[in-house]
Amino acid sequence: MTDSGCPARARSVSLGELLVARDPEDIIECHGLGSCLAICVIAPGAAIAGVAHTVLPSRNGSLWTEPNARFVEDAVPLLLQRMESLGAVRGRLQVKLVGGAEIVPMSGGDPRLLIGQRNIEAARTTLREHGVKIAGEHVGGSRGRRVRLEVGSGRLTVSMAGNVSYEL
């Protein structure tokens, strides 16, 4: 229930999807964040928020030729554009990154296999290139995460295995 007594509407973002909402009653959820990275964007005071559930840092070497939210380098501009089209002001946005874990230990030291770390680095670089600062991060490690973003308040909760939750 929300403060207004109306039931909140939870909307889930799956792998490679992007969702922007401007209904203050909406809640955006992103489950199963292992090496994937959730790029969460909040427009404080405007009740606009969005989440991209990214899988890989870039389209390089992939079969996809069109930009899509599956790739960090594509998801950032797509998410910013969608937020701005609903009235968000880029200079006021709060961006928070969640995920990018290394769930399966890789041997051999090949940095190309560290997908979580590569996703985090790609997000930091791409956001910087678009003039957006990161307001918070809950990234890396070896445990999966889940995100819950309340559109109206901008409250972002990160949950991990073992019933551990953090507000970011």
Salt bridges, closest charged atoms under 4 A:
ASP26 OD1 - ARG9 NE 2.84
ASP26 OD2 - ARG11 NH1 3.11
GLU29 OE1 - HIS31 NE2 3.52
GLU29 OE2 - ARG148 NE 3.90
ASP74 OD2 - ARG59 NE 2.61
GLU84 OE2 - ARG90 NE 2.79
ASP110 OD2 - ARG112 NH2 2.73
GLU137 OE1 - ARG124 NH2 2.73
GLU150 OE2 - ARG148 NH1 3.05
GLU150 OE2 - ARG155 NH1 3.67
GLU167 OE1 - ARG155 NE 2.91
